[in-house]
C-alpha cells in the first residue's frame, strides 16, 4: 500500500476555501432548463475530450464527440476512438446514476465495475490490497477534494490494472467529488487543467512518488478544481459557450416530452417495447427517442440487451 503523507499547507487551505465559495455560487446561480442542459452537455463533451487527450494518439475533436452522441442511435460501425468515447461516457453515467449523496464507502468491487465498463486491462494485484488502499483514507473526515486527490494519486501510482489506471484514477476522483456534492451540477471539467498544465502534472506526480509526500500534489489538484470552477462560474454567469451546439440539439418533439412526463414519478420505468405500443411507432423510432433523451442527460439507461429500461434523471 502506498503511504499517505501530506500537510494541510496554507496554499492547500486557500484553494479549498476558494473552492467552497465557488461551489456555493455555482449552485446558487439561476439557469433556465435549456441553459442548464446546454452547460451540462458541454461539460460532458469537454471532460471526455480532455481526459482521452491524455492517452489517445488521435482523440476525437469536441465536434466529433458531439456528432457521435447525436448519431449513436444509428448503430453505425464504430472506430476505436469512438468506442473509447462511449465507454468513457458509460463510466461517467455510472457515477451520476449511482453516487450522488451516497455515503457508503467506495469498495474494490465498485472500482472493478467502473474499470470494466470504462477501461481495458485486468486486475493484477489482490482485491484485498485494493480494498486497503481505498479504506485507508475514506475512514477520515478530510475535505472531499483531498479525498478525491488522494484516490487519484493512489490508483495512478498503485497501478492495480494492467491497463487503464490513469483513466480510472480520473474517473474515481470525479466519483469522490460527485458523491460529496462537489461535481457542481455536472459542470466541473478538471481534466482540462491537468492537460493544459501537463508538464507540472508529470513533475509533481514524480516528486510525490520520490518524497513519499502528497502535499504538492494535493495543492496542485485543489488549485485545479478552483481554477476550473472559476472558469465554470464565469461561463454560466455570462452565458459563454465553449462549444457551438445547435439550438435544435435540445429541442424535443411532443412524443419525447410526453415520455419525460410519464416518467415524472421516481418509481416509474419504461422500455423500448412499451414506447412502441404506447405511441404506435416502430422499434427504430422508439430507440431514436430513448437514445436521444439519454444522450441529453434526461434519462438513465439500466441493463443490457433486451432487458434495457429507462428512468428519468
C-alpha positions in Angstrom: 0.0 0.0 0.0 1.3 3.5 -0.8 1.9 5.6 2.2 -0.3 8.7 2.6 1.5 11.7 4.0 0.7 15.3 3.5 0.5 18.6 5.3 -2.5 21.0 5.3 -0.4 23.8 3.9 -1.6 27.4 3.6 -1.8 27.0 -0.2 -3.9 23.9 0.1 -6.3 25.6 2.6 -6.6 28.7 0.5 -7.6 26.6 -2.6 -10.1 24.6 -0.5 -11.7 27.8 0.9 -11.9 29.3 -2.6 -13.4 26.2 -4.0 -16.1 26.1 -1.3 -17.1 29.7 -2.2 -17.1 29.0 -6.0 -19.2 25.8 -5.5 -21.8 27.7 -3.5 -22.0 30.4 -6.1 -22.4 27.9 -8.9 -25.1 26.0 -7.1 -27.0 29.3 -6.4 -26.8 30.6 -10.0 -30.2 30.5 -11.6 -30.3 29.0 -15.1 -33.1 28.2 -17.5 -33.6 24.5 -18.1 -32.2 24.8 -21.6 -29.1 26.6 -20.3 -28.7 24.1 -17.5 -28.8 21.2 -20.1 -26.5 23.0 -22.5 -23.8 23.6 -20.0 -24.0 20.1 -18.5 -23.8 18.6 -22.0 -20.9 20.8 -22.9 -19.1 19.8 -19.8 -19.6 16.1 -20.6 -18.1 16.6 -24.0 -15.2 18.6 -22.6 -14.5 16.1 -19.8 -14.3 13.2 -22.3 -12.2 15.2 -24.8 -9.6 16.4 -22.3 -9.4 13.0 -20.5 -8.9 11.0 -23.6 -6.4 13.5 -24.8 -4.1 12.1 -22.1 -3.8 8.6 -23.6 -5.2 8.6 -27.1 -2.9 9.4 -30.0 -5.7 10.6 -32.3 -8.6 11.7 -30.0 -11.9 12.8 -31.5 -12.4 16.5 -31.7 -15.2 18.0 -29.5 -17.4 18.4 -32.5 -16.8 14.8 -33.5 -17.8 13.7 -29.9 -20.9 15.9 -30.2 -21.8 14.3 -33.5 -21.2 10.8 -32.1 -23.6 11.4 -29.2 -26.3 12.7 -31.6 -25.9 9.8 -34.1 -25.2 6.8 -31.8 -28.8 5.6 -32.2 -28.0 4.9 -35.9 -26.0 1.8 -34.9 -23.1 2.5 -37.4 -19.9 0.6 -37.1 -17.7 2.4 -34.6 -14.0 3.2 -34.8 -11.7 2.5 -31.9 -11.7 6.2 -30.8 -15.5 6.3 -30.9 -15.7 3.1 -28.8 -13.4 4.8 -26.2 -15.6 7.9 -26.1 -18.8 5.9 -25.5 -17.1 3.6 -22.9 -15.8 6.6 -21.0 -19.2 8.2 -21.1 -20.6 5.0 -19.6 -18.2 5.4 -16.7 -19.5 8.9 -16.1 -23.1 7.7 -16.4 -22.5 5.1 -13.8 -21.1 7.7 -11.4 -24.1 10.1 -12.0 -26.7 7.3 -11.7 -25.3 5.7 -8.5 -23.2 8.0 -6.4 -24.9 11.4 -5.7 -25.1 11.9 -2.0 -24.4 8.2 -1.3 -22.5 7.9 2.0 -21.4 4.4 1.5 -17.6 3.8 1.1 -16.2 3.1 -2.3 -15.3 -0.6 -2.4 -12.9 -2.6 -4.5 -16.0 -4.1 -6.3 -17.1 -0.6 -7.3 -13.7 0.1 -8.7 -13.6 -3.2 -10.6 -17.0 -2.5 -12.1 -16.1 1.1 -13.1 -12.9 -0.1 -14.7 -14.8 -2.9 -16.5 -17.2 -0.5 -18.2 -14.9 2.4 -19.0 -11.3 1.0 -19.4 -9.4 -2.0 -20.5 -6.9 -4.3 -18.8 -7.2 -6.8 -15.9 -6.6 -6.7 -12.2 -3.1 -7.9 -11.4 -3.0 -7.2 -7.6 -5.2 -8.7 -4.9 -8.6 -7.2 -4.2 -7.6 -7.1 -0.6 -4.7 -4.7 -1.4 -7.0 -2.5 -3.5 -9.5 -2.6 -0.6 -6.9 -1.4 1.9 -5.8 1.4 -0.3 -9.4 2.6 -0.6 -10.4 2.4 3.0 -7.2 3.9 4.4 -8.3 7.5 3.7 -12.0 7.0 3.4 -12.2 6.5 7.2 -11.1 10.1 7.8 -13.2 13.2 7.7 -11.0 15.0 5.2 -12.3 17.6 2.7 -13.9 15.8 -0.3 -11.3 17.4 -2.6 -8.4 16.0 -0.5 -10.1 12.5 -0.7 -10.5 12.9 -4.5 -6.9 14.0 -4.9 -5.6 11.1 -2.8 -7.6 8.4 -4.6 -6.3 9.8 -7.9 -2.7 9.6 -6.7 -3.2 6.1 -5.1 -4.7 4.5 -8.2 -2.3 6.1 -10.5 0.8 5.1 -8.5 -0.5 1.7 -7.3 -1.5 0.8 -10.9 -3.8 -2.1 -9.9 -4.7 -3.0 -13.5 -2.6 -3.9 -16.5 -4.1 -1.0 -18.4 -6.3 2.0 -17.9 -5.0 3.1 -14.5 -4.6 6.7 -15.3 -8.1 6.9 -16.9 -9.6 5.1 -13.9 -7.8 7.5 -11.5 -9.6 10.4 -13.1 -13.0 8.7 -13.1 -12.6 7.8 -9.4 -11.6 11.3 -8.5 -14.9 12.5 -10.1 -16.8 9.8 -8.2 -15.5 11.1 -4.9 -16.3 14.7 -5.8 -19.7 13.7 -7.1 -20.8 11.7 -4.0 -20.0 14.6 -1.8 -21.7 17.2 -3.9 -18.6 18.8 -5.5 -19.5 17.9 -9.1 -21.2 21.3 -9.2 -24.3 20.5 -11.3 -22.2 18.4 -13.6 -20.2 21.4 -14.8 -16.8 20.6 -13.5 -14.1 19.8 -16.1 -11.0 19.0 -14.1 -9.1 17.1 -16.9 -8.6 20.4 -18.9 -6.4 21.8 -16.1 -4.3 18.7 -16.0 -3.7 18.6 -19.7 -3.0 22.3 -20.1 -0.5 22.1 -17.2 0.8 18.7 -18.2 4.5 19.3 -17.5 3.7 20.4 -14.0 1.4 17.4 -13.6 4.1 15.0 -14.5 6.8 16.7 -12.3 4.6 16.9 -9.3 3.4 13.3 -9.6 7.1 12.2 -9.9 8.1 14.3 -6.9 5.3 12.9 -4.7 6.4 9.4 -5.5 10.0 10.1 -4.7 9.4 12.0 -1.5 6.5 10.0 -0.2 4.6 13.2 0.5 1.4 14.2 -1.4 1.3 17.8 -0.2 2.4 19.4 -3.5 0.1 17.0 -5.5 -2.9 18.0 -3.3 -2.0 21.7 -3.7 -1.9 21.2 -7.5 -5.1 19.1 -7.5 -7.1 21.6 -5.3 -5.8 24.5 -7.3 -7.0 22.8 -10.5 -10.5 22.3 -9.1 -10.6 26.0 -8.1 -9.3 27.2 -11.4 -11.8 25.1 -13.4 -14.8 26.1 -11.1 -13.8 29.8 -11.5 -13.9 29.3 -15.3 -17.3 27.5 -15.0 -18.8 30.3 -12.9 -17.7 32.9 -15.4 -19.2 30.8 -18.3 -22.6 30.3 -16.7 -23.0 33.9 -15.4 -22.0 35.4 -18.8 -23.8 32.7 -20.9 -20.5 31.9 -22.6 -20.5 28.7 -24.6 -17.2 27.0 -25.4 -18.7 24.6 -27.9 -21.1 25.7 -30.6 -24.1 23.4 -30.1 -27.1 24.0 -32.4 -30.2 25.0 -30.5 -32.0 22.2 -32.3 -29.9 19.8 -30.2 -32.0 20.5 -27.2 -35.4 20.7 -28.8 -37.7 17.8 -28.1 -40.7 16.6 -30.1 -44.0 16.2 -28.5 -43.6 12.4 -28.1 -40.2 12.8 -26.3 -41.8 15.4 -24.0 -44.6 13.0 -23.2 -42.1 10.3 -22.4 -40.5 12.6 -19.8 -43.9 13.4 -18.3 -44.7 9.7 -18.0 -41.5 9.2 -16.0 -42.1 12.0 -13.6 -42.9 9.5 -10.9 -39.5 8.4 -9.4 -40.6 4.8 -9.3 -41.6 4.7 -13.0 -39.6 2.9 -15.6 -40.1 2.5 -19.3 -38.8 0.2 -22.1 -38.5 0.4 -25.8 -41.4 -2.0 -26.3 -43.7 0.0 -24.1 -42.9 3.1 -26.1 -43.7 1.3 -29.3 -47.1 0.2 -28.0 -47.9 3.5 -26.4 -47.3 5.7 -29.4 -47.7 3.0 -32.1 -44.3 3.6 -33.6 -41.5 1.3 -34.8 -38.7 -0.1 -32.7 -36.2 2.1 -34.5 -38.2 5.3 -33.8 -38.6 4.3 -30.2 -34.9 3.7 -29.9 -34.1 7.0 -31.5 -36.3 8.8 -28.9 -34.9 7.0 -26.0 -31.2 7.3 -27.0 -31.7 11.0 -27.7 -33.2 11.6 -24.2 -30.4 9.5 -22.6 -27.7 11.3 -24.5 -29.0 14.7 -23.4 -28.8 13.5 -19.8 -32.5 13.4 -19.3 -32.9 9.6 -18.9 -30.8 7.0 -17.2 -30.2 3.7 -19.0 -30.3 0.5 -17.0 -29.5 -3.1 -18.0 -28.2 -4.6 -21.3 -29.7 -6.0 -24.4 -33.4 -6.9 -24.2 -33.5 -6.1 -20.5 -32.7 -2.4 -21.0 -35.1 0.0 -19.3 -35.1 3.8 -18.6 -35.8 6.1 -15.7 -35.8 9.9 -15.5 -32.8 11.7 -14.2 
